[in-house]
Amino acid sequence: MAWVDYGECEMRRHDLIGTPWGERRLLWGYWVLPGCGLRALRAIGWLLAAMSLTVLLMMMHGERSR
């Protein structure tokens, strides 16, 4: 049943006339980041990237011990 939701998401994302611009951008972001909920590895990859970036920024700019 998930493929029906994926198909609907794709149709709305590609509809230039009936779907407002902001909703198309939101659907595009939802498609890019987690793969519309159907791509578990993509979602995990983004999670790991966000966690790694957070740790890197904290190591570079975090509080310095005295």
All heavy atoms as TSV, in Angstrom:
chain	resi	resn	atom	element	x	y	z
A	1	MET	N	N	0.806	-1.191	0.000
A	1	MET	CA	C	0.000	0.000	0.000
A	1	MET	C	C	0.855	1.263	0.000
A	1	MET	O	O	0.391	2.324	-0.341
A	1	MET	CB	C	-0.895	-0.046	1.230
A	1	MET	CG	C	-2.163	0.710	1.072
A	1	MET	SD	S	-3.060	0.040	-0.314
A	1	MET	CE	C	-4.375	1.178	-0.368
A	2	ALA	N	N	2.113	1.145	0.395
A	2	ALA	CA	C	2.984	2.316	0.441
A	2	ALA	C	C	3.254	2.862	-0.952
A	2	ALA	O	O	3.471	4.063	-1.110
A	2	ALA	CB	C	4.284	1.959	1.136
A	3	TRP	N	N	3.219	1.997	-1.971
A	3	TRP	CA	C	3.494	2.475	-3.323
A	3	TRP	C	C	2.401	3.408	-3.818
A	3	TRP	O	O	2.658	4.295	-4.624
A	3	TRP	CB	C	3.669	1.302	-4.279
A	3	TRP	CG	C	4.950	0.597	-4.008
A	3	TRP	CD1	C	5.107	-0.621	-3.417
A	3	TRP	CD2	C	6.270	1.080	-4.261
A	3	TRP	NE1	N	6.440	-0.913	-3.299
A	3	TRP	CE2	C	7.170	0.109	-3.814
A	3	TRP	CE3	C	6.772	2.242	-4.825
A	3	TRP	CZ2	C	8.547	0.268	-3.915
A	3	TRP	CZ3	C	8.141	2.394	-4.919
A	3	TRP	CH2	C	9.019	1.414	-4.469
A	4	VAL	N	N	1.182	3.242	-3.315
A	4	VAL	CA	C	0.103	4.159	-3.686
A	4	VAL	C	C	0.413	5.549	-3.154
A	4	VAL	O	O	0.279	6.553	-3.867
A	4	VAL	CB	C	-1.253	3.643	-3.151
A	4	VAL	CG1	C	-2.351	4.664	-3.392
A	4	VAL	CG2	C	-1.603	2.314	-3.784
A	5	ASP	N	N	0.835	5.644	-1.905
A	5	ASP	CA	C	1.205	6.937	-1.328
A	5	ASP	C	C	2.402	7.540	-2.055
A	5	ASP	O	O	2.446	8.751	-2.279
A	5	ASP	CB	C	1.530	6.789	0.161
A	5	ASP	CG	C	0.320	6.412	0.984
A	5	ASP	OD1	O	-0.801	6.732	0.562
A	5	ASP	OD2	O	0.509	5.798	2.044
A	6	TYR	N	N	3.357	6.701	-2.416
A	6	TYR	CA	C	4.527	7.182	-3.146
A	6	TYR	C	C	4.111	7.741	-4.504
A	6	TYR	O	O	4.572	8.807	-4.916
A	6	TYR	CB	C	5.536	6.052	-3.317
A	6	TYR	CG	C	6.767	6.458	-4.080
A	6	TYR	CD1	C	7.743	7.231	-3.474
A	6	TYR	CD2	C	6.941	6.092	-5.412
A	6	TYR	CE1	C	8.884	7.623	-4.165
A	6	TYR	CE2	C	8.071	6.475	-6.108
A	6	TYR	CZ	C	9.034	7.233	-5.483
A	6	TYR	OH	O	10.147	7.614	-6.166
A	7	GLY	N	N	3.222	7.036	-5.189
A	7	GLY	CA	C	2.735	7.497	-6.495
A	7	GLY	C	C	1.997	8.819	-6.385
A	7	GLY	O	O	2.163	9.713	-7.225
A	8	GLU	N	N	1.190	8.961	-5.345
A	8	GLU	CA	C	0.469	10.215	-5.134
A	8	GLU	C	C	1.448	11.353	-4.859
A	8	GLU	O	O	1.304	12.458	-5.384
A	8	GLU	CB	C	-0.500	10.078	-3.967
A	8	GLU	CG	C	-1.258	11.344	-3.673
A	8	GLU	CD	C	-2.089	11.260	-2.417
A	8	GLU	OE1	O	-2.129	10.195	-1.777
A	8	GLU	OE2	O	-2.689	12.295	-2.073
A	9	CYS	N	N	2.438	11.081	-4.048
A	9	CYS	CA	C	3.469	12.074	-3.740
A	9	CYS	C	C	4.187	12.503	-5.017
A	9	CYS	O	O	4.404	13.693	-5.249
A	9	CYS	CB	C	4.451	11.488	-2.735
A	9	CYS	SG	S	5.800	12.586	-2.249
A	10	GLU	N	N	4.530	11.562	-5.868
A	10	GLU	CA	C	5.220	11.861	-7.119
A	10	GLU	C	C	4.337	12.672	-8.059
A	10	GLU	O	O	4.799	13.618	-8.695
A	10	GLU	CB	C	5.646	10.559	-7.814
A	10	GLU	CG	C	6.860	9.930	-7.211
A	10	GLU	CD	C	8.083	10.797	-7.419
A	10	GLU	OE1	O	8.537	10.959	-8.567
A	10	GLU	OE2	O	8.579	11.331	-6.421
A	11	MET	N	N	3.061	12.313	-8.153
A	11	MET	CA	C	2.164	13.052	-9.035
A	11	MET	C	C	1.997	14.492	-8.566
A	11	MET	O	O	2.022	15.421	-9.368
A	11	MET	CB	C	0.803	12.365	-9.127
A	11	MET	CG	C	0.821	11.096	-9.948
A	11	MET	SD	S	-0.805	10.409	-10.246
A	11	MET	CE	C	-1.236	9.838	-8.608
A	12	ARG	N	N	1.836	14.690	-7.270
A	12	ARG	CA	C	1.693	16.049	-6.751
A	12	ARG	C	C	2.986	16.830	-6.911
A	12	ARG	O	O	2.967	18.034	-7.154
A	12	ARG	CB	C	1.282	16.009	-5.281
A	12	ARG	CG	C	-0.140	15.588	-5.103
A	12	ARG	CD	C	-0.669	15.704	-3.694
A	12	ARG	NE	N	0.266	16.128	-2.688
A	12	ARG	CZ	C	0.272	15.677	-1.443
A	12	ARG	NH1	N	-0.601	14.779	-1.070
A	12	ARG	NH2	N	1.131	16.126	-0.570
A	13	ARG	N	N	4.130	16.170	-6.756
A	13	ARG	CA	C	5.420	16.851	-6.891
A	13	ARG	C	C	5.656	17.319	-8.319
A	13	ARG	O	O	6.243	18.369	-8.556
A	13	ARG	CB	C	6.545	15.892	-6.463
A	13	ARG	CG	C	7.890	16.535	-6.326
A	13	ARG	CD	C	8.883	15.600	-5.675
A	13	ARG	NE	N	9.182	14.430	-6.449
A	13	ARG	CZ	C	10.127	14.356	-7.373
A	13	ARG	NH1	N	10.861	15.388	-7.649
A	13	ARG	NH2	N	10.339	13.237	-8.023
A	14	HIS	N	N	5.191	16.565	-9.301
A	14	HIS	CA	C	5.402	16.906	-10.710
A	14	HIS	C	C	4.287	17.759	-11.307
A	14	HIS	O	O	4.438	18.245	-12.432
A	14	HIS	CB	C	5.566	15.638	-11.545
A	14	HIS	CG	C	6.843	14.916	-11.280
A	14	HIS	ND1	N	8.075	15.410	-11.660
A	14	HIS	CD2	C	7.105	13.744	-10.658
A	14	HIS	CE1	C	9.022	14.578	-11.296
A	14	HIS	NE2	N	8.462	13.553	-10.680
A	15	ASP	N	N	3.183	17.963	-10.586
A	15	ASP	CA	C	2.055	18.740	-11.091
A	15	ASP	C	C	2.368	20.228	-10.993
A	15	ASP	O	O	2.393	20.804	-9.908
A	15	ASP	CB	C	0.796	18.413	-10.286
A	15	ASP	CG	C	-0.425	19.146	-10.799
A	15	ASP	OD1	O	-0.378	19.667	-11.931
A	15	ASP	OD2	O	-1.432	19.187	-10.068
A	16	LEU	N	N	2.629	20.867	-12.125
A	16	LEU	CA	C	3.019	22.271	-12.134
A	16	LEU	C	C	1.824	23.214	-12.023
A	16	LEU	O	O	1.986	24.375	-11.659
A	16	LEU	CB	C	3.807	22.587	-13.411
A	16	LEU	CG	C	5.106	21.814	-13.602
A	16	LEU	CD1	C	5.748	22.174	-14.927
A	16	LEU	CD2	C	6.064	22.064	-12.447
A	17	ILE	N	N	0.635	22.748	-12.333
A	17	ILE	CA	C	-0.539	23.622	-12.356
A	17	ILE	C	C	-1.371	23.494	-11.086
A	17	ILE	O	O	-1.725	24.492	-10.469
A	17	ILE	CB	C	-1.399	23.320	-13.601
A	17	ILE	CG1	C	-0.591	23.638	-14.862
A	17	ILE	CG2	C	-2.687	24.141	-13.575
A	17	ILE	CD1	C	-1.238	23.182	-16.130
A	18	GLY	N	N	-1.696	22.286	-10.664
A	18	GLY	CA	C	-2.625	22.084	-9.559
A	18	GLY	C	C	-2.015	22.133	-8.168
A	18	GLY	O	O	-2.714	22.311	-7.188
A	19	THR	N	N	-0.691	21.972	-8.063
A	19	THR	CA	C	-0.037	21.956	-6.756
A	19	THR	C	C	0.694	23.272	-6.538
A	19	THR	O	O	1.488	23.683	-7.379
A	19	THR	CB	C	0.976	20.796	-6.680
A	19	THR	OG1	O	0.306	19.578	-7.008
A	19	THR	CG2	C	1.561	20.663	-5.290
A	20	PRO	N	N	0.423	23.949	-5.421
A	20	PRO	CA	C	1.115	25.215	-5.152
A	20	PRO	C	C	2.632	25.035	-5.061
A	20	PRO	O	O	3.133	23.960	-4.717
A	20	PRO	CB	C	0.558	25.657	-3.799
A	20	PRO	CG	C	-0.692	24.883	-3.608
A	20	PRO	CD	C	-0.544	23.621	-4.379
A	21	TRP	N	N	3.349	26.126	-5.341
A	21	TRP	CA	C	4.807	26.099	-5.381
A	21	TRP	C	C	5.400	25.623	-4.054
A	21	TRP	O	O	6.310	24.799	-4.029
A	21	TRP	CB	C	5.311	27.513	-5.717
A	21	TRP	CG	C	6.792	27.600	-5.771
A	21	TRP	CD1	C	7.581	27.282	-6.833
A	21	TRP	CD2	C	7.663	28.014	-4.730
A	21	TRP	NE1	N	8.900	27.483	-6.517
A	21	TRP	CE2	C	8.975	27.939	-5.224
A	21	TRP	CE3	C	7.472	28.448	-3.424
A	21	TRP	CZ2	C	10.075	28.277	-4.451
A	21	TRP	CZ3	C	8.578	28.790	-2.667
A	21	TRP	CH2	C	9.855	28.701	-3.184
A	22	GLY	N	N	4.896	26.139	-2.937
A	22	GLY	CA	C	5.430	25.771	-1.632
A	22	GLY	C	C	5.237	24.294	-1.324
A	22	GLY	O	O	6.127	23.640	-0.769
A	23	GLU	N	N	4.093	23.758	-1.700
A	23	GLU	CA	C	3.840	22.335	-1.468
A	23	GLU	C	C	4.745	21.476	-2.338
A	23	GLU	O	O	5.246	20.441	-1.887
A	23	GLU	CB	C	2.372	22.005	-1.756
A	23	GLU	CG	C	2.002	20.577	-1.428
A	23	GLU	CD	C	0.535	20.278	-1.662
A	23	GLU	OE1	O	-0.257	21.212	-1.855
A	23	GLU	OE2	O	0.186	19.086	-1.660
A	24	ARG	N	N	4.984	21.908	-3.570
A	24	ARG	CA	C	5.918	21.159	-4.432
A	24	ARG	C	C	7.316	21.141	-3.843
A	24	ARG	O	O	8.005	20.126	-3.881
A	24	ARG	CB	C	5.948	21.764	-5.836
A	24	ARG	CG	C	4.804	21.315	-6.701
A	24	ARG	CD	C	5.053	21.544	-8.179
A	24	ARG	NE	N	5.768	22.757	-8.506
A	24	ARG	CZ	C	5.200	23.931	-8.766
A	24	ARG	NH1	N	3.907	24.045	-8.721
A	24	ARG	NH2	N	5.942	24.969	-9.086
A	25	ARG	N	N	7.768	22.277	-3.282
A	25	ARG	CA	C	9.093	22.326	-2.651
A	25	ARG	C	C	9.141	21.409	-1.431
A	25	ARG	O	O	10.137	20.735	-1.200
A	25	ARG	CB	C	9.460	23.752	-2.240
A	25	ARG	CG	C	9.723	24.637	-3.391
A	25	ARG	CD	C	11.014	24.201	-4.061
A	25	ARG	NE	N	11.011	24.761	-5.406
A	25	ARG	CZ	C	11.610	24.210	-6.434
A	25	ARG	NH1	N	12.261	23.098	-6.302
A	25	ARG	NH2	N	11.553	24.762	-7.612
A	26	LEU	N	N	8.083	21.427	-0.638
A	26	LEU	CA	C	8.017	20.551	0.530
A	26	LEU	C	C	8.050	19.081	0.116
A	26	LEU	O	O	8.783	18.274	0.695
A	26	LEU	CB	C	6.739	20.844	1.327
A	26	LEU	CG	C	6.552	20.072	2.617
A	26	LEU	CD1	C	7.619	20.460	3.632
A	26	LEU	CD2	C	5.175	20.354	3.177
A	27	LEU	N	N	7.289	18.733	-0.910
A	27	LEU	CA	C	7.297	17.354	-1.412
A	27	LEU	C	C	8.654	16.984	-1.989
A	27	LEU	O	O	9.120	15.850	-1.845
A	27	LEU	CB	C	6.207	17.167	-2.467
A	27	LEU	CG	C	4.781	17.194	-1.949
A	27	LEU	CD1	C	3.800	17.270	-3.109
A	27	LEU	CD2	C	4.496	15.984	-1.082
A	28	TRP	N	N	9.316	17.943	-2.656
A	28	TRP	CA	C	10.650	17.674	-3.195
A	28	TRP	C	C	11.631	17.377	-2.064
A	28	TRP	O	O	12.416	16.436	-2.142
A	28	TRP	CB	C	11.126	18.876	-4.013
A	28	TRP	CG	C	12.487	18.662	-4.596
A	28	TRP	CD1	C	12.781	17.989	-5.741
A	28	TRP	CD2	C	13.726	19.095	-4.043
A	28	TRP	NE1	N	14.142	17.993	-5.930
A	28	TRP	CE2	C	14.744	18.662	-4.906
A	28	TRP	CE3	C	14.074	19.816	-2.909
A	28	TRP	CZ2	C	16.083	18.928	-4.671
A	28	TRP	CZ3	C	15.413	20.074	-2.676
A	28	TRP	CH2	C	16.398	19.631	-3.559
A	29	GLY	N	N	11.567	18.185	-0.999
A	29	GLY	CA	C	12.440	17.945	0.150
A	29	GLY	C	C	12.165	16.604	0.808
A	29	GLY	O	O	13.080	15.884	1.207
A	30	TYR	N	N	10.877	16.261	0.888
A	30	TYR	CA	C	10.498	14.974	1.466
A	30	TYR	C	C	10.977	13.830	0.585
A	30	TYR	O	O	11.336	12.763	1.064
A	30	TYR	CB	C	8.980	14.935	1.645
A	30	TYR	CG	C	8.458	13.745	2.379
A	30	TYR	CD1	C	8.943	13.407	3.632
A	30	TYR	CD2	C	7.477	12.936	1.824
A	30	TYR	CE1	C	8.461	12.302	4.315
A	30	TYR	CE2	C	6.992	11.844	2.495
A	30	TYR	CZ	C	7.484	11.529	3.732
A	30	TYR	OH	O	7.010	10.444	4.398
A	31	TRP	N	N	11.014	14.053	-0.712
A	31	TRP	CA	C	11.489	13.024	-1.633
A	31	TRP	C	C	13.011	12.881	-1.547
A	31	TRP	O	O	13.546	11.775	-1.551
A	31	TRP	CB	C	11.066	13.392	-3.053
A	31	TRP	CG	C	11.613	12.495	-4.107
A	31	TRP	CD1	C	11.199	11.228	-4.416
A	31	TRP	CD2	C	12.690	12.784	-4.990
A	31	TRP	NE1	N	11.941	10.716	-5.443
A	31	TRP	CE2	C	12.873	11.660	-5.810
A	31	TRP	CE3	C	13.506	13.883	-5.169
A	31	TRP	CZ2	C	13.839	11.602	-6.796
A	31	TRP	CZ3	C	14.473	13.831	-6.147
A	31	TRP	CH2	C	14.626	12.701	-6.943
A	32	VAL	N	N	13.729	14.024	-1.447
A	32	VAL	CA	C	15.193	13.997	-1.428
A	32	VAL	C	C	15.725	13.407	-0.124
A	32	VAL	O	O	16.598	12.544	-0.142
A	32	VAL	CB	C	15.764	15.420	-1.633
A	32	VAL	CG1	C	17.242	15.472	-1.296
A	32	VAL	CG2	C	15.546	15.863	-3.055
A	33	LEU	N	N	15.213	13.890	1.001
A	33	LEU	CA	C	15.790	13.483	2.288
A	33	LEU	C	C	15.479	12.031	2.640
A	33	LEU	O	O	16.379	11.208	2.659
A	33	LEU	CB	C	15.349	14.443	3.385
A	33	LEU	CG	C	15.894	15.864	3.226
A	33	LEU	CD1	C	15.347	16.762	4.314
A	33	LEU	CD2	C	17.400	15.870	3.244
A	34	PRO	N	N	14.252	11.652	2.956
A	34	PRO	CA	C	14.027	10.272	3.357
A	34	PRO	C	C	13.498	9.374	2.243
A	34	PRO	O	O	13.166	8.230	2.483
A	34	PRO	CB	C	12.996	10.392	4.467
A	34	PRO	CG	C	12.176	11.552	4.068
A	34	PRO	CD	C	13.120	12.487	3.343
A	35	GLY	N	N	13.355	9.876	1.027
A	35	GLY	CA	C	12.825	9.042	-0.045
A	35	GLY	C	C	11.357	8.749	0.131
A	35	GLY	O	O	10.907	7.636	-0.128
A	36	CYS	N	N	10.591	9.718	0.580
A	36	CYS	CA	C	9.146	9.601	0.820
A	36	CYS	C	C	8.824	8.490	1.810
A	36	CYS	O	O	7.790	7.841	1.726
A	36	CYS	CB	C	8.375	9.402	-0.483
A	36	CYS	SG	S	8.378	10.875	-1.508
A	37	GLY	N	N	9.717	8.231	2.728
A	37	GLY	CA	C	9.479	7.224	3.753
A	37	GLY	C	C	9.708	5.801	3.289
A	37	GLY	O	O	9.515	4.861	4.050
A	38	LEU	N	N	10.101	5.622	2.038
A	38	LEU	CA	C	10.280	4.273	1.503
A	38	LEU	C	C	11.741	3.870	1.371
A	38	LEU	O	O	12.044	2.734	1.063
A	38	LEU	CB	C	9.606	4.161	0.129
A	38	LEU	CG	C	8.098	4.354	0.149
A	38	LEU	CD1	C	7.562	4.358	-1.276
A	38	LEU	CD2	C	7.437	3.255	0.949
A	39	ARG	N	N	12.633	4.794	1.584
A	39	ARG	CA	C	14.061	4.514	1.445
A	39	ARG	C	C	14.725	4.608	2.812
A	39	ARG	O	O	15.207	5.663	3.216
A	39	ARG	CB	C	14.709	5.515	0.481
A	39	ARG	CG	C	14.033	5.626	-0.868
A	39	ARG	CD	C	14.300	4.387	-1.712
A	39	ARG	NE	N	13.827	4.570	-3.060
A	39	ARG	CZ	C	12.716	4.052	-3.532
A	39	ARG	NH1	N	11.950	3.354	-2.752
A	39	ARG	NH2	N	12.367	4.223	-4.778
A	40	ALA	N	N	14.743	3.507	3.525
A	40	ALA	CA	C	15.262	3.512	4.893
A	40	ALA	C	C	16.748	3.863	4.935
A	40	ALA	O	O	17.183	4.617	5.799
A	40	ALA	CB	C	15.029	2.164	5.547
A	41	LEU	N	N	17.520	3.359	4.002
A	41	LEU	CA	C	18.953	3.641	4.010
A	41	LEU	C	C	19.234	5.119	3.752
A	41	LEU	O	O	20.171	5.691	4.315
A	41	LEU	CB	C	19.674	2.777	2.977
A	41	LEU	CG	C	19.782	1.301	3.330
A	41	LEU	CD1	C	20.480	0.539	2.213
A	41	LEU	CD2	C	20.510	1.107	4.641
A	42	ARG	N	N	18.421	5.754	2.912
A	42	ARG	CA	C	18.601	7.180	2.664
A	42	ARG	C	C	18.314	7.986	3.925
A	42	ARG	O	O	19.056	8.899	4.271
A	42	ARG	CB	C	17.686	7.641	1.536
A	42	ARG	CG	C	17.995	9.041	1.077
A	42	ARG	CD	C	17.038	9.529	0.024
A	42	ARG	NE	N	17.029	8.710	-1.170
A	42	ARG	CZ	C	16.218	8.925	-2.195
A	42	ARG	NH1	N	15.363	9.920	-2.172
A	42	ARG	NH2	N	16.250	8.147	-3.242
A	43	ALA	N	N	17.266	7.624	4.646
A	43	ALA	CA	C	16.934	8.326	5.888
A	43	ALA	C	C	18.025	8.111	6.934
A	43	ALA	O	O	18.424	9.056	7.630
A	43	ALA	CB	C	15.583	7.841	6.417
A	44	ILE	N	N	18.517	6.903	7.036
A	44	ILE	CA	C	19.592	6.616	7.990
A	44	ILE	C	C	20.861	7.363	7.601
A	44	ILE	O	O	21.578	7.893	8.451
A	44	ILE	CB	C	19.836	5.091	8.085
A	44	ILE	CG1	C	18.640	4.425	8.761
A	44	ILE	CG2	C	21.122	4.784	8.843
A	44	ILE	CD1	C	18.658	2.916	8.701
A	45	GLY	N	N	21.142	7.432	6.307
A	45	GLY	CA	C	22.303	8.174	5.834
A	45	GLY	C	C	22.222	9.650	6.189
A	45	GLY	O	O	23.207	10.245	6.646
A	46	TRP	N	N	21.061	10.261	5.997
A	46	TRP	CA	C	20.885	11.669	6.370
A	46	TRP	C	C	21.008	11.857	7.873
A	46	TRP	O	O	21.570	12.853	8.342
A	46	TRP	CB	C	19.549	12.201	5.876
A	46	TRP	CG	C	19.578	12.596	4.432
A	46	TRP	CD1	C	19.009	11.932	3.387
A	46	TRP	CD2	C	20.224	13.736	3.872
A	46	TRP	NE1	N	19.263	12.590	2.224
A	46	TRP	CE2	C	20.004	13.701	2.489
A	46	TRP	CE3	C	20.969	14.784	4.403
A	46	TRP	CZ2	C	20.511	14.677	1.625
A	46	TRP	CZ3	C	21.466	15.754	3.543
A	46	TRP	CH2	C	21.233	15.696	2.177
A	47	LEU	N	N	20.488	10.919	8.650
A	47	LEU	CA	C	20.607	10.991	10.100
A	47	LEU	C	C	22.077	10.945	10.521
A	47	LEU	O	O	22.529	11.751	11.339
A	47	LEU	CB	C	19.826	9.862	10.769
A	47	LEU	CG	C	19.942	9.761	12.278
A	47	LEU	CD1	C	19.338	10.998	12.944
A	47	LEU	CD2	C	19.271	8.503	12.776
A	48	LEU	N	N	22.826	10.010	9.956
A	48	LEU	CA	C	24.253	9.904	10.282
A	48	LEU	C	C	25.025	11.148	9.847
A	48	LEU	O	O	25.918	11.609	10.560
A	48	LEU	CB	C	24.849	8.647	9.646
A	48	LEU	CG	C	24.379	7.323	10.238
A	48	LEU	CD1	C	24.945	6.155	9.437
A	48	LEU	CD2	C	24.776	7.223	11.693
A	49	ALA	N	N	24.666	11.705	8.687
A	49	ALA	CA	C	25.332	12.925	8.229
A	49	ALA	C	C	25.041	14.089	9.177
A	49	ALA	O	O	25.956	14.861	9.523
A	49	ALA	CB	C	24.883	13.264	6.809
A	50	ALA	N	N	23.800	14.231	9.602
A	50	ALA	CA	C	23.447	15.313	10.525
A	50	ALA	C	C	24.139	15.138	11.871
A	50	ALA	O	O	24.631	16.110	12.459
A	50	ALA	CB	C	21.930	15.366	10.710
A	51	MET	N	N	24.196	13.905	12.359
A	51	MET	CA	C	24.872	13.649	13.631
A	51	MET	C	C	26.371	13.928	13.514
A	51	MET	O	O	26.961	14.532	14.413
A	51	MET	CB	C	24.626	12.205	14.072
A	51	MET	CG	C	23.196	11.949	14.511
A	51	MET	SD	S	22.801	10.212	14.791
A	51	MET	CE	C	24.013	9.736	15.979
A	52	SER	N	N	26.975	13.520	12.418
A	52	SER	CA	C	28.414	13.752	12.220
A	52	SER	C	C	28.713	15.238	12.124
A	52	SER	O	O	29.698	15.722	12.702
A	52	SER	CB	C	28.890	13.057	10.945
A	52	SER	OG	O	28.689	11.671	11.050
A	53	LEU	N	N	27.881	15.978	11.403
A	53	LEU	CA	C	28.074	17.416	11.297
A	53	LEU	C	C	27.933	18.096	12.657
A	53	LEU	O	O	28.719	18.978	13.006
A	53	LEU	CB	C	27.068	18.012	10.308
A	53	LEU	CG	C	27.147	19.521	10.109
A	53	LEU	CD1	C	28.495	19.904	9.507
A	53	LEU	CD2	C	26.012	19.990	9.239
A	54	THR	N	N	26.962	17.653	13.458
A	54	THR	CA	C	26.775	18.218	14.793
A	54	THR	C	C	27.995	17.965	15.671
A	54	THR	O	O	28.491	18.878	16.347
A	54	THR	CB	C	25.518	17.617	15.448
A	54	THR	OG1	O	24.388	17.908	14.629
A	54	THR	CG2	C	25.302	18.181	16.837
A	55	VAL	N	N	28.497	16.742	15.665
A	55	VAL	CA	C	29.680	16.412	16.466
A	55	VAL	C	C	30.883	17.220	15.989
A	55	VAL	O	O	31.642	17.768	16.803
A	55	VAL	CB	C	29.966	14.892	16.411
A	55	VAL	CG1	C	31.319	14.576	16.996
A	55	VAL	CG2	C	28.875	14.132	17.134
A	56	LEU	N	N	31.056	17.337	14.681
A	56	LEU	CA	C	32.177	18.106	14.138
A	56	LEU	C	C	32.090	19.572	14.556
A	56	LEU	O	O	33.082	20.155	15.001
A	56	LEU	CB	C	32.196	17.993	12.618
A	56	LEU	CG	C	33.307	18.746	11.900
A	56	LEU	CD1	C	34.662	18.138	12.257
A	56	LEU	CD2	C	33.090	18.689	10.410
A	57	LEU	N	N	30.918	20.164	14.442
A	57	LEU	CA	C	30.755	21.561	14.842
A	57	LEU	C	C	30.972	21.746	16.339
A	57	LEU	O	O	31.556	22.746	16.764
A	57	LEU	CB	C	29.371	22.073	14.442
A	57	LEU	CG	C	29.164	22.298	12.948
A	57	LEU	CD1	C	27.706	22.638	12.657
A	57	LEU	CD2	C	30.087	23.374	12.436
A	58	MET	N	N	30.510	20.798	17.141
A	58	MET	CA	C	30.725	20.891	18.584
A	58	MET	C	C	32.200	20.759	18.930
A	58	MET	O	O	32.693	21.426	19.842
A	58	MET	CB	C	29.902	19.833	19.316
A	58	MET	CG	C	28.415	20.130	19.295
A	58	MET	SD	S	27.452	18.859	20.099
A	58	MET	CE	C	27.890	19.166	21.803
A	59	MET	N	N	32.930	19.915	18.213
A	59	MET	CA	C	34.356	19.768	18.463
A	59	MET	C	C	35.118	21.021	18.052
A	59	MET	O	O	36.065	21.429	18.723
A	59	MET	CB	C	34.899	18.553	17.695
A	59	MET	CG	C	34.494	17.239	18.306
A	59	MET	SD	S	34.917	15.766	17.337
A	59	MET	CE	C	36.509	16.102	16.697
A	60	MET	N	N	34.681	21.669	16.994
A	60	MET	CA	C	35.385	22.851	16.507
A	60	MET	C	C	35.026	24.114	17.282
A	60	MET	O	O	35.891	24.950	17.535
A	60	MET	CB	C	35.070	23.063	15.020
A	60	MET	CG	C	35.663	22.013	14.126
A	60	MET	SD	S	35.126	22.154	12.413
A	60	MET	CE	C	35.529	23.831	12.024
A	61	HIS	N	N	33.764	24.258	17.648
A	61	HIS	CA	C	33.302	25.515	18.214
A	61	HIS	C	C	32.691	25.373	19.604
A	61	HIS	O	O	32.095	26.331	20.119
A	61	HIS	CB	C	32.258	26.169	17.296
A	61	HIS	CG	C	32.787	26.446	15.940
A	61	HIS	ND1	N	33.720	27.425	15.695
A	61	HIS	CD2	C	32.530	25.854	14.748
A	61	HIS	CE1	C	34.007	27.423	14.411
A	61	HIS	NE2	N	33.299	26.489	13.806
A	62	GLY	N	N	32.808	24.224	20.220
A	62	GLY	CA	C	32.224	24.013	21.539
A	62	GLY	C	C	33.000	24.722	22.629
A	62	GLY	O	O	34.006	25.398	22.383
A	63	GLU	N	N	32.533	24.587	23.841
A	63	GLU	CA	C	33.232	25.195	24.983
A	63	GLU	C	C	34.607	24.573	25.129
A	63	GLU	O	O	34.783	23.369	25.024
A	63	GLU	CB	C	32.453	24.956	26.257
A	63	GLU	CG	C	31.340	25.927	26.479
A	63	GLU	CD	C	30.768	25.769	27.869
A	63	GLU	OE1	O	31.546	25.828	28.850
A	63	GLU	OE2	O	29.575	25.576	27.953
A	64	ARG	N	N	35.540	25.407	25.392
A	64	ARG	CA	C	36.898	24.931	25.599
A	64	ARG	C	C	37.139	24.780	27.107
A	64	ARG	O	O	36.804	25.653	27.883
A	64	ARG	CB	C	37.896	25.912	25.017
A	64	ARG	CG	C	37.652	26.158	23.553
A	64	ARG	CD	C	38.893	26.704	22.895
A	64	ARG	NE	N	38.654	27.229	21.570
A	64	ARG	CZ	C	38.419	26.511	20.503
A	64	ARG	NH1	N	38.320	25.230	20.591
A	64	ARG	NH2	N	38.251	27.075	19.334
A	65	SER	N	N	37.687	23.638	27.495
A	65	SER	CA	C	37.968	23.440	28.928
A	65	SER	C	C	39.232	24.226	29.291
A	65	SER	O	O	40.144	24.391	28.499
A	65	SER	CB	C	38.156	21.962	29.226
A	65	SER	OG	O	39.220	21.441	28.474
A	66	ARG	N	N	39.273	24.676	30.549
A	66	ARG	CA	C	40.419	25.493	30.982
A	66	ARG	C	C	41.336	24.715	31.868
A	66	ARG	O	O	41.153	23.860	32.535
A	66	ARG	CB	C	39.920	26.709	31.738
A	66	ARG	CG	C	39.150	27.590	30.800
A	66	ARG	CD	C	38.599	28.760	31.577
A	66	ARG	NE	N	37.615	29.397	30.722
A	66	ARG	CZ	C	37.370	30.659	30.745
A	66	ARG	NH1	N	38.021	31.441	31.548
A	66	ARG	NH2	N	36.483	31.174	29.972
